[in-house]
Amino acid sequence: MIHSPTPVPSEPVPATNAPSAQVDTSAMLAVRRRHQQHRAFAMTPRERLVAMDAIIRSAWEVLRANPAALAHFQRRNHRKRAIPASE
């Protein structure tokens, strides 16, 4: 079973609607990272593979929707993977 994507922080997050409140971004990112890790570790390996497959499928759909971006991705990918000819 894949859990809902709605994040639920495990620690209180500082209020951001107060004008004088300073938001500690690194603390908020740490809370998010811990929550994401907790959710990931709660998944079975099969659930993690299904979730990753959905992410990859979504990324390809975004690339296919933009032909210029797809062409750029393919050029970059081929350039990065090319094996130089020996002299």
C-alpha positions in Angstrom: 0.0 0.0 0.0 1.4 3.4 -1.0 0.8 6.2 1.5 -0.8 9.5 0.7 1.5 12.2 -0.6 0.2 14.7 2.0 3.2 15.6 4.3 2.6 15.5 8.0 5.4 17.1 9.9 6.5 15.1 13.0 7.7 18.2 14.8 6.0 21.6 15.2 6.8 24.0 12.3 7.3 27.7 13.2 4.4 30.0 12.3 5.1 31.8 9.0 2.1 34.2 9.1 3.6 36.4 11.9 5.4 39.4 10.3 8.3 39.2 12.8 8.7 35.4 12.7 12.0 34.3 11.2 11.6 31.0 9.3 14.5 28.7 9.9 14.6 27.1 6.4 17.2 24.5 7.3 15.2 23.3 10.3 12.1 23.0 8.1 14.0 21.1 5.5 15.4 18.7 8.2 11.8 18.1 9.4 10.7 17.4 5.8 13.7 15.1 5.2 13.0 13.1 8.4 9.3 12.7 7.5 10.2 11.6 3.9 12.6 9.1 5.3 10.1 7.8 7.8 7.5 7.3 5.0 10.1 5.7 2.7 11.3 3.2 5.4 7.6 2.3 6.1 7.2 1.2 2.5 8.0 -2.3 1.3 10.7 -2.6 -1.4 7.9 -3.4 -4.0 6.0 -0.2 -2.9 9.2 1.9 -3.3 9.8 0.5 -6.8 6.2 1.3 -7.8 6.6 4.8 -6.4 9.9 5.3 -8.3 8.3 3.9 -11.5 5.5 6.5 -11.2 8.0 9.3 -10.8 10.0 8.2 -13.8 6.9 7.7 -15.9 5.7 11.3 -14.9 9.1 12.7 -15.8 9.0 11.1 -19.3 5.5 12.5 -19.8 6.7 16.0 -19.0 9.7 15.6 -21.4 7.5 14.3 -24.2 5.1 17.2 -23.7 7.9 19.6 -24.6 9.8 18.5 -27.8 12.5 21.1 -27.4 13.2 19.9 -23.8 13.2 16.2 -25.0 15.7 17.1 -27.8 17.9 18.9 -25.4 17.8 16.0 -22.9 18.7 13.5 -25.6 21.6 15.6 -27.0 23.0 16.1 -23.4 22.5 12.4 -22.6 24.3 11.2 -25.7 27.1 13.7 -25.2 27.6 12.6 -21.6 27.6 8.9 -22.5 29.7 9.1 -25.6 33.0 7.2 -25.5 35.8 9.2 -27.1 37.4 7.6 -30.1 41.0 6.5 -29.5 43.6 8.2 -31.6 
